Amino acid sequence: MNLTFAVLVDGENASHTDYASLLEEVEKYGTVAIKWVYADWTSVQHSNWQKILHKTASSPKQQFHYGKDAADHALVMDAIELINNNQRITGVCIVSSDGGFYSLAQRIREKGLHVMAIGNENTPQRFIKACHNFVFTKNLIEQTYSEVYKNLNILLVTAYMRCAQSNEPVYLGDLGSTLKMLDSSFDFRNYRVTSLKALIKEKPNLFNIVEESHDRCFITLVKNKNFNNKGVMSGEIRMFDKNRGFGFITSDDGDFHFSMSKLSGAKELYKVGTKVNFYCLEAANSERLNNNKCQSVEQVTICNSKIRC
C-alpha cells in the first residue's frame, strides 16, 4: 500500500517534542506530501514550535482564538477540502487526542481514503475506532529530528529495517528510495563512491550481498555470531527503535547495531542516552578492533559499578 499523506496537526493539543517522531511514523506507511500545523501563532505559548517547523519544512496555519476550538474548526474545513479536491492525497493523518475529530475521521474513511491518527492514551475510543490506524505517542521513536541520521551506519540500517518489514532480502533499489525518504539530502557520492552498491560493499560489517547481477542486487543484514564471554565494551545508546526492535550504540570504537533480544533485564529501562556495556566477539579474539568490524553485539547491559563504562 503506497499512500500519499496529508498530516494535519492540532498544534494546540499536540506536543512539538513529538512532532519529528510522528512524521517518521507516518512515513512508514507512505509519503508525506502535506504537513500543516494549526494554532494561534501569535500566542507566546506556541513559540517552541518554530524551530521544529523550520527543520521539518512544515507549514504553520494561523487561526486566531475567535472562539473555543477555532484551530480545530480550521483543520476540519481544510481536511474536507483536501479529500474532495486533491486527487494526490490518498491518506490523512490527524494528530490530536481530541475526541471531537472522530466525525472527521469517519468522513475521510467513508470517502475511501486511509485515515490515521496519532494521540495520547486518553484519546476517546470513538476517535480511535474511527481510524484505520491509531498510534499512541508513547510508542513513537525516542529521538530528536534527524540527529540520528548524521551517522551513515545508522541511516543505512534504519532504511534496511524499514524495507525488511515488507521483504527480505532487501532489493537495493528499494533501499535507495527509503534512504531518500529518511534523509532527502542523502547522496552516495558524498562518500566518494560511484554507486549505492559500492557504498554497501564498503560496509561488510553491516551487510551481506546475497544476490548480484548487472541490474539487480539484494542484501541482508549481518547476523550476530555466538556469544563469547570476553570482549566487554562500553558506550551509549544513540538510537533505539522499540517498534522495529533494534538500535545503535555509539562508543570510542565506533557505532554498533544491536537487536532488542540482546538487551538484559527490563527492556523499558533502555532509551536514548542510556550508558551500556556490551560484548563484541571480534574484540574478544584480538588485541584491538580493526575498522569497526564488530559483528557480534551481545548481551547489552546497563552500566553498573562492577563493569567499566
C-alpha positions as CSV (number, residue, x, y, z in Angstrom):
1,M,0.0,0.0,0.0
2,N,1.7,3.2,-1.3
3,L,-0.1,6.1,0.3
4,T,0.4,9.8,0.0
5,F,-0.5,11.5,3.2
6,A,-1.6,14.9,4.4
7,V,-0.6,15.3,8.0
8,L,-2.9,17.7,9.9
9,V,-1.8,18.7,13.4
10,D,-3.8,20.3,16.1
11,G,-0.9,22.3,17.4
12,E,-2.8,23.4,20.5
13,N,-3.3,19.8,21.5
14,A,-0.2,18.0,20.3
15,S,3.4,18.5,21.6
16,H,6.2,19.9,19.5
17,T,8.6,17.4,21.1
18,D,6.7,14.5,19.4
19,Y,6.3,16.1,16.0
20,A,9.5,14.9,14.3
21,S,9.0,11.3,15.6
22,L,5.4,11.2,14.4
23,L,6.4,12.3,10.9
24,E,8.8,9.4,10.8
25,E,5.9,7.1,12.0
26,V,3.7,8.3,9.2
27,E,6.5,7.7,6.6
28,K,6.4,4.0,7.5
29,Y,3.1,3.9,5.6
30,G,3.8,6.2,2.7
31,T,4.9,9.6,1.5
32,V,4.1,12.7,3.4
33,A,3.1,15.4,0.9
34,I,1.4,18.0,3.2
35,K,2.4,19.0,6.7
36,W,0.1,21.6,8.2
37,V,0.1,22.6,11.9
38,Y,-2.8,24.7,13.3
39,A,-2.6,27.1,16.2
40,D,-2.8,30.7,17.1
41,W,0.9,31.5,16.4
42,T,0.6,35.0,17.9
43,S,0.5,33.3,21.3
44,V,3.8,33.0,23.1
45,Q,2.9,29.6,24.4
46,H,3.4,28.1,20.9
47,S,6.8,29.6,20.3
48,N,8.5,26.3,20.9
49,W,7.1,25.0,17.6
50,Q,9.1,27.4,15.5
51,K,12.4,25.5,15.3
52,I,10.9,22.1,14.6
53,L,8.5,23.6,11.9
54,H,11.6,25.0,10.1
55,K,13.5,21.7,10.4
56,T,10.7,19.6,9.0
57,A,9.6,22.1,6.3
58,S,6.1,22.2,7.7
59,S,3.5,24.9,7.2
60,P,2.1,26.8,10.2
61,K,-1.6,27.5,9.8
62,Q,-2.7,30.6,11.7
63,Q,-6.0,30.6,13.4
64,F,-6.9,33.4,15.9
65,H,-8.8,32.4,19.1
66,Y,-12.2,33.7,17.8
67,G,-13.9,31.1,19.9
68,K,-13.4,27.7,21.5
69,D,-11.8,25.1,19.2
70,A,-11.2,27.7,16.4
71,A,-8.0,25.9,15.3
72,D,-9.9,22.5,15.3
73,H,-12.6,24.0,13.0
74,A,-9.9,25.3,10.6
75,L,-8.3,21.9,10.5
76,V,-11.6,20.2,9.8
77,M,-12.5,22.6,6.9
78,D,-9.1,22.2,5.3
79,A,-9.4,18.4,5.6
80,I,-12.8,18.3,3.9
81,E,-11.4,20.5,1.1
82,L,-8.4,18.2,0.7
83,I,-10.3,14.9,0.4
84,N,-12.7,16.4,-2.1
85,N,-10.4,18.4,-4.3
86,N,-6.8,17.0,-4.0
87,Q,-6.6,13.8,-6.0
88,R,-3.0,13.1,-5.0
89,I,-3.9,12.6,-1.3
90,T,-4.8,9.0,-0.5
91,G,-4.3,9.2,3.3
92,V,-4.9,11.7,6.1
93,C,-3.2,11.6,9.5
94,I,-4.8,13.6,12.2
95,V,-2.6,14.5,15.1
96,S,-4.6,15.1,18.2
97,S,-6.1,13.4,21.3
98,D,-9.3,15.4,20.9
99,G,-12.3,13.0,20.5
100,G,-14.1,15.7,18.6
101,F,-12.2,14.6,15.5
102,Y,-14.0,11.3,15.3
103,S,-16.6,12.6,12.9
104,L,-13.9,13.9,10.6
105,A,-12.1,10.5,10.7
106,Q,-15.4,8.8,9.8
107,R,-15.9,11.2,6.9
108,I,-12.4,10.6,5.5
109,R,-13.0,6.8,5.8
110,E,-16.3,7.0,4.0
111,K,-14.7,8.9,1.2
112,G,-12.5,5.8,0.7
113,L,-9.2,7.3,1.9
114,H,-6.9,5.8,4.6
115,V,-7.3,7.6,7.9
116,M,-4.6,7.5,10.5
117,A,-4.3,9.4,13.8
118,I,-1.6,9.9,16.5
119,G,-2.5,10.9,20.1
120,N,-2.3,10.1,23.7
121,E,-3.7,7.1,25.6
122,N,-6.6,9.2,27.0
123,T,-8.0,9.7,23.5
124,P,-11.7,8.7,23.4
125,Q,-12.4,5.4,21.9
126,R,-14.9,6.8,19.4
127,F,-12.0,8.6,17.7
128,I,-9.6,5.6,17.9
129,K,-12.2,3.2,16.4
130,A,-13.0,5.6,13.5
131,C,-9.4,5.3,12.2
132,H,-7.8,2.6,10.2
133,N,-4.6,3.0,12.3
134,F,-4.2,4.9,15.6
135,V,-0.7,5.2,17.1
136,F,-0.1,6.3,20.7
137,T,2.6,8.9,21.1
138,K,4.3,6.8,23.8
139,N,5.2,4.3,21.1
140,L,7.0,6.8,18.9
141,I,10.7,6.6,18.4
142,E,12.6,8.4,21.2
143,Q,14.8,10.6,19.0
144,T,15.2,14.2,18.1
145,Y,14.7,15.1,14.5
146,S,17.3,13.8,12.0
147,E,20.1,13.8,14.6
148,V,20.4,10.0,14.3
149,Y,20.8,10.2,10.6
150,K,24.0,12.2,10.8
151,N,25.7,8.8,11.2
152,L,25.8,6.9,7.9
153,N,25.7,3.4,9.5
154,I,22.6,4.3,11.5
155,L,20.9,5.7,8.4
156,L,21.7,2.6,6.3
157,V,20.5,0.1,9.0
158,T,17.3,2.1,9.7
159,A,16.5,2.2,6.0
160,Y,17.2,-1.6,5.7
161,M,15.0,-2.4,8.7
162,R,12.1,-0.4,7.2
163,C,12.5,-2.2,3.8
164,A,12.8,-5.6,5.6
165,Q,9.3,-5.2,7.1
166,S,7.9,-5.9,3.6
167,N,10.5,-8.2,2.1
168,E,13.8,-9.8,3.0
169,P,16.4,-9.9,1.5
170,V,16.1,-6.3,0.6
171,Y,16.3,-5.1,-3.0
172,L,19.0,-2.4,-3.3
173,G,16.7,-0.1,-5.3
174,D,14.1,-0.1,-2.5
175,L,16.9,0.7,0.0
176,G,17.9,3.7,-2.1
177,S,14.3,5.0,-2.2
178,T,13.9,4.6,1.6
179,L,17.2,6.4,2.2
180,K,15.9,9.4,0.3
181,M,12.7,9.3,2.3
182,L,14.6,9.3,5.6
183,D,17.1,11.9,4.5
184,S,16.3,13.9,1.4
185,S,20.0,15.1,1.2
186,F,21.4,11.5,1.0
187,D,23.7,11.0,-1.9
188,F,26.2,8.1,-2.2
189,R,28.6,10.5,-4.0
190,N,29.1,12.3,-0.6
191,Y,31.0,9.2,0.5
192,R,33.4,9.1,-2.6
193,V,31.8,6.1,-4.2
194,T,30.2,5.7,-7.7
195,S,27.0,3.8,-6.6
196,L,24.9,2.8,-3.7
197,K,26.1,-0.8,-4.3
198,A,29.7,0.3,-3.9
199,L,28.8,2.0,-0.6
200,I,27.2,-1.1,0.7
201,K,30.2,-3.2,-0.3
202,E,32.3,-0.9,1.9
203,K,30.1,-2.0,4.9
204,P,30.8,-5.8,5.2
205,N,30.4,-5.4,9.0
206,L,26.7,-4.4,8.3
207,F,25.6,-6.1,5.1
208,N,25.9,-9.3,3.1
209,I,25.2,-9.2,-0.7
210,V,23.2,-12.4,-1.3
211,E,22.4,-11.9,-5.0
212,E,24.1,-9.7,-7.5
213,S,23.8,-9.1,-11.3
214,H,24.4,-6.2,-13.6
215,D,21.0,-4.7,-12.9
216,R,19.8,-6.2,-9.6
217,C,21.2,-6.6,-6.1
218,F,19.8,-8.0,-2.9
219,I,21.3,-7.6,0.6
220,T,20.8,-8.9,4.1
221,L,21.9,-7.5,7.5
222,V,24.9,-9.3,9.0
223,K,23.7,-11.8,11.6
224,N,25.2,-12.0,15.1
225,K,27.5,-14.9,15.9
226,N,27.6,-16.9,19.1
227,F,28.3,-15.1,22.4
228,N,31.9,-15.2,23.8
229,N,32.3,-14.1,27.5
230,K,35.2,-11.9,26.7
231,G,35.4,-8.6,24.8
232,V,33.4,-6.3,27.0
233,M,33.0,-2.8,25.5
234,S,31.1,0.3,26.7
235,G,29.1,3.0,25.0
236,E,25.9,4.9,24.9
237,I,22.6,4.2,23.1
238,R,22.4,6.7,20.4
239,M,19.2,5.4,18.7
240,F,16.6,2.9,19.8
241,D,13.6,2.0,17.7
242,K,11.5,-0.2,20.0
243,N,8.8,-0.7,17.4
244,R,11.2,-2.4,14.9
245,G,13.3,-4.0,17.7
246,F,16.8,-2.6,17.0
247,G,19.1,0.3,17.9
248,F,22.6,1.7,17.8
249,I,25.3,2.0,20.4
250,T,28.0,4.7,19.9
251,S,31.4,4.1,21.5
252,D,35.0,5.0,21.3
253,D,35.5,2.2,18.8
254,G,32.6,3.3,16.5
255,D,28.9,2.6,16.2
256,F,27.4,-0.8,16.5
257,H,23.8,-2.0,15.9
258,F,22.0,-4.4,18.3
259,S,18.7,-6.2,18.4
260,M,16.2,-5.9,21.3
261,S,16.7,-9.6,22.0
262,K,20.2,-8.8,23.2
263,L,19.1,-6.5,26.0
264,S,19.4,-7.8,29.5
265,G,16.8,-7.1,32.1
266,A,13.7,-4.9,31.7
267,K,13.5,-3.5,28.2
268,E,11.7,-0.4,29.3
269,L,14.8,0.8,31.2
270,Y,16.7,1.2,27.9
271,K,16.4,4.5,26.0
272,V,18.4,7.0,24.0
273,G,21.3,8.2,26.2
274,T,21.5,5.1,28.4
275,K,25.1,4.1,29.1
276,V,25.6,0.4,28.5
277,N,28.1,-2.4,28.4
278,F,28.1,-4.9,25.5
279,Y,30.2,-7.8,24.2
280,C,32.0,-8.0,20.9
281,L,33.3,-11.4,19.8
282,E,35.8,-9.8,17.4
283,A,37.2,-7.7,20.2
284,A,37.5,-10.7,22.4
285,N,39.5,-12.6,19.8
286,S,42.0,-9.8,19.1
287,E,44.0,-7.2,20.9
288,R,42.3,-4.3,19.1
289,L,39.2,-3.9,17.0
290,N,40.1,-3.2,13.3
291,N,37.9,-1.0,11.1
292,N,34.8,-1.2,13.4
293,K,34.2,-4.8,12.4
294,C,32.3,-5.9,15.5
295,Q,29.6,-8.2,14.0
296,S,28.6,-9.7,17.3
297,V,27.0,-7.3,19.7
298,E,25.8,-9.5,22.5
299,Q,24.3,-9.2,26.0
300,V,23.8,-5.4,26.3
301,T,23.5,-4.4,29.9
302,I,23.0,-1.1,31.7
303,C,26.3,0.2,33.2
304,N,26.9,-0.6,36.9
305,S,29.8,-0.3,39.3
306,K,31.1,-3.8,38.5
307,I,31.9,-3.2,34.9
308,R,33.5,-0.1,33.5
309,C,31.6,2.5,31.4
